[in-house]
């Protein structure tokens, strides 16, 4: 398994030690791996949200180009259409 040296702030060092003392983790490597795994999950979720947003924008652009639009008289009527 590859190893890397990591320099931590005092705050992060105390946090890692507290996680080990809590019994949730056996050593610092487990804490670091769990943190990185969480970061990887968050990055994947961000990537998927961005992909979905781009798809929604493309659909909106296609609707505009095809003339599928609707004008609303007020913010309230727009809100009512969204909520319904």
N, C-alpha and C positions, 0 to 999 in steps of 0.2 A: 504494500500500500504506500503510495507516495506520501512524503511528509513535507510540511512547510513550516517555517518559523513565522510566528505572528507576534507583533508587538501590540500589547493592549494598554489602554489607559488604566489608571488605578480603579476607576469606577467599573469598567468592564471586567477587570481581574477579580474584583470583589463579587461581581455578579456571577461569574463562572464558579468561583469557590462556593458561593451560596447555593447554587444549583446542585453541586456535588454534595454539599453538606445536607441538603434537603432529602437526599436519597433518590432523586429523580434520575441522576446520572452517576456513573461509576468513576468517570474521569473527565478531564478537560476536553479531550478529543471528542467524546460523545456530545458534550455541550456544543462544541464548535460545529460538528457535523449536523446536529439538529438545527442549529441556527442557519447554517447554509442551506439545508434542505428546505426550511421555511422560506428563505429568500428565493430559492429556485421556484417554489410553488407560487409565490406572489408574482414573480416575473412572468411565469407562464399564464397566470390569470390576467395580468396586465396586457400581455401579448394578445390573448384571446378577446379581451374587451376591445382593444384597439382594432383588431381584425373585424369584429362585429360592427363597430362604429363605421369603419371604412365601407363595409357592405351596405349599411343603412344609408350612408351618404350617397353611394352609387345608385341605390334604388331611388332616393329622393331626386337626384340629378336626372335619372331616366324619366321619372314622373313629370318633372318640369319640362324636359325636352318634348315629351309626348302631350303636353298640355293638360295633364291631370292635376289641376290645381283648384283651390277653393279660396275665396276671399271671405274674411270674417269682418263683421261690423265693429267688433270690440274685443278687448282682451277677455271679457267675460264670456262671450259667445265662443271664442277659441277654447277657453278652459272647459266650457260645458261640452264641447265636441270631443275633447281629449278624455275627459272623465267618463263620458257615457260609454 
